[in-house]
Amino acid sequence: MTSFSRRRREELFASIARGKGGAAGALLDSAVLAKAQSRLEALKPMATADIGTGIDRIRRLAEEQATPEEIFATAHAIKGLAGTYGFASVGMVAGAIRVYAENPPPGFEPDWSLLQLLTHTMARLFADPGATPEALAAMCREAVAKVMAREGREIPEGAL
């Protein structure tokens, strides 16, 4: 980075910090928020298509019992997109898949039945997002907890 661009960046940050409310004030400016919301809305069709494609990919891989790393990475991406674009229930199930993927023991072989159950649940919620979040969270937690207990693992506190 050149000293000119570094100086410009520092000046920009300093001007933001001097503004009313500092950096948080700049981020909470109604015009900035409106512009950000508009950009997010413009991206929603593409993000929704990406969520659907990711769910299909996970379903196919879980049915083929192949490449769990790709399943877990795709679930991570879906979780972020789902939360951003109003598919909280889909994000909750994707989060359950991610929790299951964390800290696997040596020689880990995933429980494919669990991954298939969670994937089918996620696909159904994406098609019809009317599920009760509390019931869904309980179902995901119970299913993941049972499998992880069988594997000698525990769900980290607050993970689901």
ABEGO torsion letter per residue (X at the ends): XBAAAAAAAAAAAAAAAABBGEAAAAAABAAAAAAAAAAAAAAAAAAAAAAAAAAAAAAAAAAAGBGAAAAAAAAAAAAAAAAAAGBAAAAAAAAAAAAAABGBBBGBBBBAAAAAAAAAAAAAAAABAABBAAAAAAAAAAAAAAAAAAAGBBBBBGAX
